[in-house]
Amino acid sequence: MRIPESELIINEDGSVFHIHLRPEELADRVIMVGDPGRVDMMAEYLTDKEYRRQSREFVSVTGKYNGQRITLLSHGIGPDNIDIVMTELDALANIDFNTREVKPEHKTLQILRLGTSGALHADIPLGSFILSHISVGFDGVMNWYGGREEVTIPEVEEAFKKHMDWDPNLPSPYFAKASNKIISKLEDVTVKGVTISAPGFYGPQGRIVRLPLAMPDMLERIESFRFGEYRITNFEMESAPLAGLCKKLGHEACTVCCAIANRYLKSSNPDYKSQIRKLAELALDRMTR
């Protein structure tokens, strides 16, 4: 089936609409970050750099590390951007841009997203690297796609909504598993995480500045949730749609975040750049072994 021009926009130079990469410019291994500045920081470590592309918040560099080809890509802030980036990365890998048809052989991308987050328990110190084995989508992105039930863990989802006394005006949360293949690359140097992806930084993460919350006791309920071995470890904004979309699209993906705040202890470390560099070095090494 030919995909119409209105559904997948291809620029005049043959690149995909938002991230401005052409199919041949994308490596099979991808490290994603939110901040465009982190792409250039990580690119310092690459050899044989082929491309640098920039469009809005989407900056990308393709080169080599440990002799392996890898693409670095910034996605900006929020789950809506993940919907854009993952759809376009999959199109680059699995759609023929000349015929606008799905390629007969599926290509699987390996994707690791690096981010920052706020930890939710006293025993997760600042600077910890939290690997999102499971992500909880407060964003609702996966609810717009058919087959949502294929990416969620229904028994945990229902227990969580009951525990939270979930407000029906809010998007129904989904629990999406990360790729075991990517988890295995980093589980020995990270904290095992169950991560909430929120569609905002303030109210959706339980912060009160001037506006009241729809669920005033949200943080306390989240901190006290238990289901077998599961507990919620941290907040961020992108891991759930990444895990959910990649599972549906047939890619391997996971998120690892540096804890730069602890919501339980009400502490933070705004000077975290050295930890992010350490995480970047770790990610480059583990993704190219």
N, C-alpha and C positions, 0 to 999 in steps of 0.2 A: 504493500500500500504506500502510495506517495504521500509524504507529509506536506501539507499546504504551506505556502510561503508565510501566511499569517500566523501559523502555529510555531514554526521554527524559522526565525529570521536570520539570514546569512548576509553579512556585510559584503560590500562590493569587492573587498580584497580577499574574500573567501573565508573570513573569520566568523566565529559565532557571535551573536548580537552583543551581549553584555561584556563578556570577559575578553573578547577580541583575540582569541587564539585560533589558529588554523589546525586542522587535524594532525598534520605532521609535526607540529610544535609541542604536542602533549606527550610526556613520558608515561609509562605504565605505572610508575611510582609517583605519588603526589603527597607533598606536605602542605597543608593548608593552615593559614593563620588569619586572625581578624585584622590586625594592624598592617597596613601596606608597608610601613617602615620596617617591619620585621622581615619582609621578603628580601630587601636589600642587605639587611644584617646577615641573614643566613646565606645569601648569595656570595658573601665574602669567602665562604668555605668551598665553593664549587670550582671545578676546573672545566675547561672546554665549554664555556658558556655559549649557548647558541642564540637565544632570544631573550629579550626583555620587552614585555608588552604592558601598557598601562591604559586603562579606561575607567574613569571615575575611581571608585575604591578598589577596583580589581587590578592588581599588579601581579605579573607573573614573570618568572625566570626559569629557563630550562638549561640544565648543564649536567655535570657528572660529579659524583662523590663516591669514593672507593671504587672508581671505575664504572659505576652504575649510573645510567641516565635517570634523572629525577626532575620533576617540575615543582617549583615553589609557587604558591598562589595565595593571594589575600582575598578574603571573602567579605570583609566589612563586618558590620554588627547586625545580629539578629537572625531569627529563623527564616524570615522571608528571603534573605540573601542566600541562604543555603538552598532553598528551593530553586533559585535562579542558577546558582553555581553548579549544583549537582546535575540538574537537567542538562545544562550545556556541556559539562564534562562528559556525561554519558553520550550525548549527541556526537561529540568529537570522536569518541571511541567506537561508537556502534551504529552510526548513521552515515551512509554514503552521501556526501554533500553535493555530488553531481546529479545523482538520481533521486535524492531525497527519500530513499528507502532504507529500511533497517538492513544492515549487513548480514549475510547468512551465517557468519561465524561470530559469536559473541566474544568481546574482549573484556576481561575483568581488570579493573584498576585496583591498586592497593593505595589506600588513602589514610593518612594520619593527620588529624587536626590538633594543633597546639593552641591552648588558650589560657586564660586566667579565670579564677573562680573564688567564691567564698565558701570555706568549709563550714559545716554545721554541727561539729562535735568537738569537745575540748581535747580529745586525744588525736586530732589531726592538726599538727603544728603548722605555722606559717612556713611557706617554702616547700611543703610536701607536693609531690607530683601525684595527682589523683587520676587513675586510669578508669574511664567510664565503661565498665563491663556492661552495665545497663543504663539507659537514659530514659528519663521520664519527660514526655512532651507536654508542657503546659501550653504550647503554641498552637496546637490544632492543625498543623500543616498536613499530617498524614490523614486527618479526617476528610480531606478534600479528594483523596485518591481511593479508587476501588481496591478491595483486598486489604483494607486496614487491619483486619483480624490476623493476617499473615505475619505481621510484625510485632504484635503485642503479646503480652503474657497475661491472659484474661483473669486468672485467679488472683494475681498480685494487683492488677488494675482495679478489680472490684473491691478487694480488701482495702486498698488505698483510698478509693472514693468514699467508702463507708467510714473509715477512720477519720477522714478529713471532713465529713459531712459536706460533700462537694456541692458548691453553689451551681445550680443548673444553668445559670446565665453564663457560666464560663465554659470554654472548650473542654470537652471530655479528655482527660489525660490518657496517654498511651505509653506503654513500657516497651522499649525497643532494645534488643540485644546487639552488642557490637560484634565484630568479626573475631572469632577465636584465633584466626591466623595472625591478626595484628596484635591482639592481646598477648599472644605468646612471645612476641618480640620485646615486650616491655614489662611483663608482670613481675619480674624479679627485682625491679627498681622503682616500683610504684605502689601506691595505696589502692586497694580494690575499691572501686567507686560505683555508687548508684546515684546518678547525676540528674538534677532537674534542669531542663531547658525552659527558661521563662521568655515570654515575648516582650520583655521590657526589663529595665534595670531597677526601677523604683517600686511602684505598687506591685507588679507581678512577682517581685522577689521579697515582698513583705516589708519594704521600706516605707516609712511614713515621713513625709516632709511637710506638706500642707493638706494633702487630701487623705481622708479616711480610707480604710481598706474594706473590700467586700467581705473578706474573712479575717477579722481582726486578730484571731488567735492562730493564723496560718503557720507561722514559724514554729510555735510550740507543738502544734499537731504534727508537722513534718518531722521535727526532731524526735518525737516519741514513736513514730511509726516503725513497726517491726513486722516482718513476714518471713518466718524461718530465719535464714541467714541474711535476709535483706534489711538494710537500713539506708536512709537517704544520707549521702555524704556531703554533697556540695551543690551549689547553684551556679549556672552559667546560662548561655543563651542559644547555643547552636548544636549541641551534641545529639539531641533526640531526632531532629529532622535529618541530620546526616546519617545516623544509624538506620533510621527507618527507610529513607529513600534508597540508600545503598543496598539494603537487604532486598527491596523490591526490584531494583535495577540489576542485581547480580554483581555487586562490587564488594570488596573487603574494606571495611572502614572502622575507625575507632577514634576517640578523643582522649587526649591527656591534658590536664590543666594544672598549672602551678597555683597553689592556694596563696593568694595575696591578702586574704582577709579571713577572719574567723568570726562568723555571725554569733555563735554561742558565747564566745569570750568578748565580743565587741572590740576586737583588735584588728589592726591592718598594717600592712607594710607597703607604703606607696613607692618605696625605692627597691623595686623588684627586678630591675633590668638584668642584673648579673645572674639571677636565677633563670630568667627566660633564655639568656644566652646558653646557660648550662643545659637547659631542656632542649634547646635547638640542636646543640652538639650531640646530645644523646639520641635525639630523633633521627638526625642524618645518619649516624652510625648504625642504628638498629634497622632502619628502613632500607639500607643498602648492603646489608650482610648477605 
